[in-house]
Every structure is written in structure tokens, then in C-alpha cells.
Amino acid sequence: MFLIRSLVRRQFLRKLSKNIFDTPVKCSSILYKGFDDIKENNKEKQDKSENDANNKNNYQKFEFDPNKWKFDKMFYVLLAGFSVYLINAFSGNFSATEISWNQFVHEYLRRGLVKRLIVDGNCVIVETNTPNPDYVKFHYSSEECLEKKLDAVQEALGLDVFSRIDVMYRPKSSVNLSSILSMLFYGLMIGLTFYTMKNMGLFGQMMPKSRRNGSKMFGSKLFNFGETTAKVFKGDTGVKFKDVAGCEEAKIEIIEFVNFLRNPNQYKILGAKIPRGAILTGPPGTGKTLLAKATAGEAKVPFITVSGSEFQEMFVGVGPARVRDMFSLARENSPCILFIDEIDAVGAKRTNSTFAGGSERENTLNQLLSEMDGFSPNSNVVVLAATNRADILDSALLRPGRFDRQIFVSLPDIKGRASIFDVHLKPLKSNIDVNKFSERMASLTPGFSGADIANVCNEAALIAARDLCKSVELKHFDFAIERVIGGIEKKTKILQPNEKRIVAYHEAGHAVVGWFLEHADPLLKVSIIPRGKGLGYAQYLPKEQYLYSKEQLIDKICMMLGGRASEKFFIKSITSGAQDDLQKVTELAYNQVAVLGMDDDLGHISLSLPKPGDMYSQKLYSEKTAERIDRAVQEIIRSAFIRTESLILKYKDSVELVAKLLLEKEKIDKEDMIELLGERPFKEKITYSDFTKDTGNSREDTTLPIGLKNWNVSKEPDKIKDKIGSTTE
């Protein structure tokens, strides 16, 4: 105990001295009567010191601040528990070996090894008189019996009255110190457990559902895992439908769901039933979740949102319980919109797997299906969901009656990209014409999603801020596009002169072969400055088309093989720099043969190829067919490489000129290529007007159907009847 008190005192004094000496102290004294002379004599010095203190602003009155004296709470709890353990071990409960009465008499008393006896309740502790005192103990039935037996033994041993063993009795108490200390120790351990669980936030969900989002009496999470984690929005989320562009068809579908809830009579008059729900599918970054946020901001009905992964927990039965509670919450807030993001986490296809986690997920899915069937037609609860993996969803989830509509949100076309640029360019400080500039940027970003476009605009602003520019300019957007496509430019990466020469001829081979192939993508710029994982970088302008002929695919393969063919011709060797090109060539050739049915030998068949990371895919063709596919792919690549080599040989002077200019400037654009090689012999589409010609409007059609023009205004039933009647006439 002395050691523990010393350690605690030393730690406290160390903290105290640190706070005192690290904190400048300004002492103010109170002078009583009779000390006025001292006050006057010291007034000038005191004023001077106060002025110095005010000027430096480094001195402050010493006050006890509890926040500065807080030790680590965990340290206190552990120290207290350890102290109780030591007290319990060393105060009163000797570390004694238990023996019998006969052992005490023959092994200790007869040999004269007993110094004294300590009687504690019904236990006798024997202290030996050896150089290193030891302790043993034995039990007795009553004090009278003990005294009689002890006197009889000592008389038999011939001990006189003055040589007999001293016997000490501890006072009997109704409270046992050892029991108190033991209880205190276990109490501290239980308290430590509750303290840790409280800090981890594992208590509050123990409360009944009536306390949802209410009292925090017991903490937050431990005992109420079955309560839904869905969030209810009843106000403005900061996102409106005007902030969503590039997916007008999907936006109209979502607006119609909002109109269902706000003006149900418009549909009931005609006998239509309100759809139960819709699922948004499509590539990542196309605006599925953004549409949901806009719906929450515009619907003016409660919007409940939850992620599919939140139904999965380590405890069995939590998922179905949360599904039940979520739909109960939706019914309480009817009319409302329930949005489940990343529904593939809970709605994947059911399998025959016996894995425990799979069984729990299937139970959650079954509960979800049951709850969606349980909605009455007039419940006014619309369920929306979003996923990037519609192909793995269970078919029972997609049937009409659950998700009546499947809305595919595709990558935006050039008109959609222009509309998205309009949205993201407006907040930027720039002197450019937003409408014209958005059209130019839309033509330079084929295949970009809405998230990619938002990232480009933000990167351009960041680059302008890095250069301390007063506004965002065109060059900043060019740098931003290059960064998003190819990665950050690595000007500090050192390439050996020989490696730099190989990269220059490699990129020149790509550029020249593509320049003289009709179906190759138009070239915008070429660079031998390393970007991302690559040592070189070329930016092309792919055509926006949905159908590809066999000749177009062969031209793409030849252009990708141009780098390897150029290395072989000019360097007289091949390097590992073409690894990425060969991977793309192989994938395109396999798709051409096995998926698109463009091989004369195999015929018009489409076979599913195994996807990367798919462990359970089944091969639906024989080994013999697989060999035929391999031979056909090898023949396509071999013939394409021979064709590419002939182009390199034919235009070797052009490749030489482009490679030398790259070594000199490190970066060239289309104007440099025209100066070296002349105009490309094929017609190209480069500008926004070239792409949108003969497509009707030059901009995206944002016209709403007549029944949705006033979707954000609640209509009276009589006016709806009149409107429908005038429309039908």
C-alpha cells in the first residue's frame, strides 16, 4: 500500500509541478489597513508589471482548471482495480498453506517452530519463528475446544506456563474486510466493462422502439440491434432536380413517383394504381444516388434512406428485424419515399450454399420480399432502390408488384455531358461563356460519367488555385482532363536516355498507325512524360457509337499493336512497355470471337466468358470449343500484327519524325501531327456541332410531359377532372 500511495503521489506532484511551472502566474495581493505605504511604494512597480503583462499577453491568473488536471480515466480505473487486488492479497489474508490439526502438532508445535497463533473467526493462522517467517493455517470447530486441545498438547509436551504459545484473537465484526474488498474489486471490473461499452456506443439500442432517436439513458447501440438504422429526412437536402442533368428520362420517371404521392387522384380517377417501387440501375457515377437526394429535397414528403449493407450484422436475426422495423417506420410516416442504396448487398440471388452468412442474408431478403408484398395499394409508400449490379439481383425482387419499374441510368451522351457541365461550371469563377464552353468540354470527354465531369470541374478549380490564378481558364480544364484520364504527371520521374527513346518510338508507332487507319479514333495529343502507371500518354477522341463492325474492331486492334510493332522495327527488340496494349488487344479479340460471333469458323454464337474475380462462373462450352476460340483469337492478333508491321514499314519516315519531335518537345498535339504528316486522309468528327448534326435539337430535351409540368403543385380533384377531360377532347 505504501508503494502504491507513493507512486500515485509522485504522479500527482509531477503533473502539478508541470502545470504550475508551464503556466505563467500572476499573483494579486490584498492589502489591509496599515499597509498603505507599502501599497503606494509598490504601486508604480505593480502598474509597470501589469503593463508588461498586457503588452506581452503571456501572463494569466493562476486558476484551477479541471480540464488540465484530468488524468486518463482508464489509468485511474486500472490503478484502482490493481490497488484493491493488492490490498485483498496482503491485508489480512496471509498467503498460508492449509494443514490439519495433527500436522500442526507433530510438524510445527512439537519441533518448536511456532511463534504465535492468530485466531480469525474459525481459522487459526500459525506464524513460524524461522528466519524467514512462514504461515500455515487450520480450522477449528469452537474456541473452547481449541483452547482445551491446545492446553492438553502443551502439557503433554512439558511446556510450562511461561513457555507456552501466544494466542491472539482478532475482533469479530459483522463486516468482513476481505469480502468488502472482493466485492469492490469485482464492482470495479463490472464498472470498467460498462464504461468501455458506453464509450464504444453499444447501449442505446436496448431501448424500446417508442424511444427511437430519443432518450440516451443507456447509451446507444448494444441491446437494440433490431431497430432500423434508416434516416428520415423531412426538410431540404440542398439538392434539387435542377441540379441533376444528363439523365432526363430517369429524372422524368422519378418526378412521376413524386407526383404519385403529391397528386394521387390524378391517377386514381383513371383507375391506375400507384407503382410499388422502382429500382435504379446503371454504371457507377451516373447519378442514381443523386436522383434520390434530389427526390428527398423536392418531394415534400418524408424521405427515408438506408444502405443495403446496414442490414448485415454479426448477430443472427438482426437483418430481418431491421427490415421489419424499417417498413414499420415507413408506414408511420406515410405518404413517404423509402430509398435503399446498394440493394445488391441484401438482394443478391439466393443459392444452395450452406454458409452461415449466406443463410442470414437470404433470411433478410425473404423478409424484404414479404414486407414489400405486405404493402396495401393505398399505403402511399414508394420504395426506390439503386445498384450497380442488377445482374446479380434475385428475380423475385425484380418482379412487378415489388419493383414495378427498372430505370436504367446510362452514361450521358454528348448532349447530356453538356448539360452536366452547365450545372458544374456555374459555381466556378471564370470569364468563359458557360454554354459554349460546356459544349466544347462535352466533345472532349466521351465516356465520362456525371461523377467524372464533376471531378474534372473540381480539379480545374484546384489547379487554378494552385497557380494563384484569379479565375479558372481553359488550360486548367485541359490539365484536369489529362489528370482524370491518365493520372498525375510525373515530371520528376527519371528515365534513362535509352528508355526515353523506346517510349518515344512506342508512342509514335501508336500515333502514326492510327493516323492512317480509317476506323481508328482521332488523335488529340501525345506525350512521353510519365503519367500514373504508364511511361507515355496519348489522348484520343473515341466516336460515340453503339454498333461496331468487324472492320472497325480490327482497326482498333492494329492501332493498339502499333507501339509493339514500332519497337520491333526501330529498336530491333521488344520490351515490356506493351503489356497494357496486349491485354486490351487480347480482351477485344476474345469478345470478337466468343461473344460477338464474328468468327467464320465458330459461326454466329455468343458464349459467356469468365469475368475477373468471378469464382462461381460456369463454362457453357467444351474444351474443344475453347481450343477453337484460342486458335481464332491467335489468328486475329497474328494477322493484325502483320498488317501493323506493314504500316510501320510504309510510314517509317513519319514514325521517325514524330519520335524525334517527341524527344525534343516531350509533348505534341494534333496541330504538330498535321504539320509533320499533313491532314488525316479520313473525315473526322471533332467539334460539338459535328457530333450533334442531324440529331434534332443541339441540346438535351428537358421538356416534361403535360401531366408532369406542375408536378410540384398539389392539385384539387375537380381541377384534375377538368384537365383530363380537356386533354382527351
Secondary structure in CASP SS format (residue, H / E / C, confidence):
PFRMAT SS
TARGET T0000
AUTHOR 0000-0000-0000
METHOD secondary structure of the structure
MODEL  1
M C 1.00
F H 1.00
L H 1.00
I H 1.00
R H 1.00
S H 1.00
L H 1.00
V H 1.00
R H 1.00
R H 1.00
Q H 1.00
F H 1.00
L H 1.00
R H 1.00
K H 1.00
L H 1.00
S H 1.00
K H 1.00
N H 1.00
I H 1.00
F H 1.00
D H 1.00
T C 1.00
P C 1.00
V E 1.00
K E 1.00
C C 1.00
S C 1.00
S C 1.00
I C 1.00
L C 1.00
Y C 1.00
K C 1.00
G C 1.00
F C 1.00
D H 1.00
D H 1.00
I H 1.00
K H 1.00
E H 1.00
N H 1.00
N H 1.00
K H 1.00
E H 1.00
K H 1.00
Q H 1.00
D H 1.00
K H 1.00
S H 1.00
E H 1.00
N H 1.00
D H 1.00
A H 1.00
N H 1.00
N H 1.00
K H 1.00
N C 1.00
N C 1.00
Y C 1.00
Q E 1.00
K E 1.00
F C 1.00
E C 1.00
F C 1.00
D C 1.00
P H 1.00
N H 1.00
K H 1.00
W H 1.00
K C 1.00
F C 1.00
D C 1.00
K H 1.00
M H 1.00
F H 1.00
Y H 1.00
V H 1.00
L H 1.00
L H 1.00
A H 1.00
G H 1.00
F H 1.00
S H 1.00
V H 1.00
Y H 1.00
L H 1.00
I H 1.00
N H 1.00
A H 1.00
F H 1.00
S C 1.00
G C 1.00
N C 1.00
F C 1.00
S C 1.00
A C 1.00
T E 1.00
E E 1.00
I C 1.00
S C 1.00
W H 1.00
N H 1.00
Q H 1.00
F H 1.00
V H 1.00
H H 1.00
E H 1.00
Y H 1.00
L H 1.00
R C 1.00
R C 1.00
G C 1.00
L C 1.00
V E 1.00
K E 1.00
R E 1.00
L E 1.00
I E 1.00
V E 1.00
D E 1.00
G C 1.00
N C 1.00
C E 1.00
V E 1.00
I E 1.00
V E 1.00
E E 1.00
T E 1.00
N C 1.00
T C 1.00
P C 1.00
N C 1.00
P C 1.00
D C 1.00
Y E 1.00
V E 1.00
K E 1.00
F E 1.00
H E 1.00
Y C 1.00
S C 1.00
S C 1.00
E H 1.00
E H 1.00
C H 1.00
L H 1.00
E H 1.00
K H 1.00
K H 1.00
L H 1.00
D H 1.00
A H 1.00
V H 1.00
Q H 1.00
E H 1.00
A H 1.00
L C 1.00
G C 1.00
L C 1.00
D C 1.00
V H 1.00
F H 1.00
S H 1.00
R C 1.00
I C 1.00
D E 1.00
V E 1.00
M E 1.00
Y E 1.00
R C 1.00
P C 1.00
K C 1.00
S C 1.00
S C 1.00
V C 1.00
N C 1.00
L H 1.00
S H 1.00
S H 1.00
I H 1.00
L H 1.00
S H 1.00
M H 1.00
L H 1.00
F H 1.00
Y H 1.00
G H 1.00
L H 1.00
M H 1.00
I H 1.00
G H 1.00
L H 1.00
T H 1.00
F H 1.00
Y H 1.00
T H 1.00
M H 1.00
K H 1.00
N H 1.00
M C 1.00
G C 1.00
L C 1.00
F C 1.00
G H 1.00
Q H 1.00
M H 1.00
M C 1.00
P C 1.00
K H 1.00
S H 1.00
R H 1.00
R C 1.00
N C 1.00
G C 1.00
S C 1.00
K C 1.00
M C 1.00
F C 1.00
G C 1.00
S C 1.00
K C 1.00
L C 1.00
F C 1.00
N C 1.00
F C 1.00
G C 1.00
E C 1.00
T C 1.00
T C 1.00
A C 1.00
K E 1.00
V E 1.00
F E 1.00
K C 1.00
G C 1.00
D C 1.00
T C 1.00
G C 1.00
V C 1.00
K C 1.00
F H 1.00
K H 1.00
D H 1.00
V C 1.00
A C 1.00
G C 1.00
C C 1.00
E H 1.00
E H 1.00
A H 1.00
K H 1.00
I H 1.00
E H 1.00
I H 1.00
I H 1.00
E H 1.00
F H 1.00
V H 1.00
N H 1.00
F H 1.00
L H 1.00
R H 1.00
N C 1.00
P C 1.00
N H 1.00
Q H 1.00
Y H 1.00
K H 1.00
I C 1.00
L C 1.00
G C 1.00
A C 1.00
K C 1.00
I C 1.00
P C 1.00
R C 1.00
G E 1.00
A E 1.00
I E 1.00
L E 1.00
T E 1.00
G C 1.00
P C 1.00
P C 1.00
G C 1.00
T C 1.00
G C 1.00
K H 1.00
T H 1.00
L H 1.00
L H 1.00
A H 1.00
K H 1.00
A H 1.00
T H 1.00
A H 1.00
G H 1.00
E H 1.00
A C 1.00
K C 1.00
V C 1.00
P C 1.00
F E 1.00
I E 1.00
T E 1.00
V E 1.00
S E 1.00
G H 1.00
S H 1.00
E H 1.00
F H 1.00
Q C 1.00
E C 1.00
M C 1.00
F C 1.00
V C 1.00
G C 1.00
V H 1.00
G H 1.00
P H 1.00
A H 1.00
R H 1.00
V H 1.00
R H 1.00
D H 1.00
M H 1.00
F H 1.00
S H 1.00
L H 1.00
A H 1.00
R H 1.00
E H 1.00
N C 1.00
S C 1.00
P C 1.00
C E 1.00
I E 1.00
L E 1.00
F E 1.00
I E 1.00
D E 1.00
E C 1.00
I C 1.00
D H 1.00
A H 1.00
V H 1.00
G H 1.00
A E 1.00
K C 1.00
R C 1.00
T C 1.00
N C 1.00
S C 1.00
T C 1.00
F C 1.00
A H 1.00
G H 1.00
G H 1.00
S H 1.00
E H 1.00
R H 1.00
E H 1.00
N H 1.00
T H 1.00
L H 1.00
N H 1.00
Q H 1.00
L H 1.00
L H 1.00
S H 1.00
E H 1.00
M H 1.00
D H 1.00
G H 1.00
F C 1.00
S C 1.00
P C 1.00
N C 1.00
S C 1.00
N C 1.00
V E 1.00
V E 1.00
V E 1.00
L E 1.00
A E 1.00
A E 1.00
T E 1.00
N C 1.00
R C 1.00
A H 1.00
D H 1.00
I H 1.00
L E 1.00
D C 1.00
S H 1.00
A H 1.00
L H 1.00
L H 1.00
R C 1.00
P C 1.00
G C 1.00
R C 1.00
F C 1.00
D C 1.00
R E 1.00
Q E 1.00
I E 1.00
F E 1.00
V C 1.00
S C 1.00
L C 1.00
P C 1.00
D C 1.00
I H 1.00
K H 1.00
G H 1.00
R H 1.00
A H 1.00
S H 1.00
I H 1.00
F H 1.00
D H 1.00
V H 1.00
H H 1.00
L H 1.00
K C 1.00
P C 1.00
L C 1.00
K C 1.00
S C 1.00
N C 1.00
I C 1.00
D C 1.00
V H 1.00
N H 1.00
K H 1.00
F H 1.00
S H 1.00
E H 1.00
R H 1.00
M H 1.00
A H 1.00
S H 1.00
L H 1.00
T C 1.00
P C 1.00
G C 1.00
F C 1.00
S C 1.00
G H 1.00
A H 1.00
D H 1.00
I H 1.00
A H 1.00
N H 1.00
V H 1.00
C H 1.00
N H 1.00
E H 1.00
A H 1.00
A H 1.00
L H 1.00
I H 1.00
A H 1.00
A H 1.00
R H 1.00
D C 1.00
L C 1.00
C C 1.00
K C 1.00
S C 1.00
V C 1.00
E C 1.00
L H 1.00
K H 1.00
H H 1.00
F H 1.00
D H 1.00
F H 1.00
A H 1.00
I H 1.00
E H 1.00
R H 1.00
V H 1.00
I H 1.00
G H 1.00
G C 1.00
I C 1.00
E E 1.00
K C 1.00
K C 1.00
T C 1.00
K C 1.00
I C 1.00
L C 1.00
Q C 1.00
P H 1.00
N H 1.00
E H 1.00
K H 1.00
R H 1.00
I H 1.00
V H 1.00
A H 1.00
Y H 1.00
H H 1.00
E H 1.00
A H 1.00
G H 1.00
H H 1.00
A H 1.00
V H 1.00
V H 1.00
G H 1.00
W H 1.00
F C 1.00
L C 1.00
E C 1.00
H C 1.00
A C 1.00
D C 1.00
P C 1.00
L E 1.00
L E 1.00
K E 1.00
V E 1.00
S E 1.00
I C 1.00
I C 1.00
P C 1.00
R E 1.00
G C 1.00
K C 1.00
G E 1.00
L C 1.00
G C 1.00
Y E 1.00
A E 1.00
Q E 1.00
Y E 1.00
L C 1.00
P C 1.00
K C 1.00
E C 1.00
Q C 1.00
Y C 1.00
L C 1.00
Y C 1.00
S C 1.00
K H 1.00
E H 1.00
Q H 1.00
L H 1.00
I H 1.00
D H 1.00
K H 1.00
I H 1.00
C H 1.00
M H 1.00
M H 1.00
L C 1.00
G H 1.00
G H 1.00
R H 1.00
A H 1.00
S H 1.00
E H 1.00
K H 1.00
F H 1.00
F H 1.00
I H 1.00
K C 1.00
S C 1.00
I C 1.00
T C 1.00
S H 1.00
G H 1.00
A H 1.00
Q H 1.00
D H 1.00
D H 1.00
L H 1.00
Q H 1.00
K H 1.00
V H 1.00
T H 1.00
E H 1.00
L H 1.00
A H 1.00
Y H 1.00
N H 1.00
Q H 1.00
V H 1.00
A H 1.00
V H 1.00
L C 1.00
G C 1.00
M C 1.00
D E 1.00
D C 1.00
D C 1.00
L C 1.00
G E 1.00
H C 1.00
I C 1.00
S C 1.00
L C 1.00
S C 1.00
L C 1.00
P C 1.00
K C 1.00
P C 1.00
G C 1.00
D C 1.00
M C 1.00
Y C 1.00
S C 1.00
Q C 1.00
K C 1.00
L C 1.00
Y C 1.00
S C 1.00
E H 1.00
K H 1.00
T H 1.00
A H 1.00
E H 1.00
R H 1.00
I H 1.00
D H 1.00
R H 1.00
A H 1.00
V H 1.00
Q H 1.00
E H 1.00
I H 1.00
I H 1.00
R H 1.00
S H 1.00
A H 1.00
F H 1.00
I H 1.00
R H 1.00
T H 1.00
E H 1.00
S H 1.00
L H 1.00
I H 1.00
L H 1.00
K H 1.00
Y C 1.00
K H 1.00
D H 1.00
S H 1.00
V H 1.00
E H 1.00
L H 1.00
V H 1.00
A H 1.00
K H 1.00
L H 1.00
L H 1.00
L H 1.00
E H 1.00
K H 1.00
E C 1.00
K E 1.00
I E 1.00
D E 1.00
K H 1.00
E H 1.00
D H 1.00
M H 1.00
I H 1.00
E H 1.00
L H 1.00
L H 1.00
G C 1.00
E C 1.00
R C 1.00
P C 1.00
F C 1.00
K C 1.00
E C 1.00
K C 1.00
I C 1.00
T C 1.00
Y H 1.00
S H 1.00
D H 1.00
F H 1.00
T H 1.00
K C 1.00
D C 1.00
T C 1.00
G C 1.00
N C 1.00
S C 1.00
R C 1.00
E C 1.00
D C 1.00
T C 1.00
T C 1.00
L C 1.00
P C 1.00
I H 1.00
G H 1.00
L H 1.00
K C 1.00
N C 1.00
W C 1.00
N C 1.00
V C 1.00
S C 1.00
K C 1.00
E C 1.00
P H 1.00
D H 1.00
K H 1.00
I H 1.00
K H 1.00
D H 1.00
K H 1.00
I H 1.00
G H 1.00
S H 1.00
T H 1.00
T H 1.00
E C 1.00
END
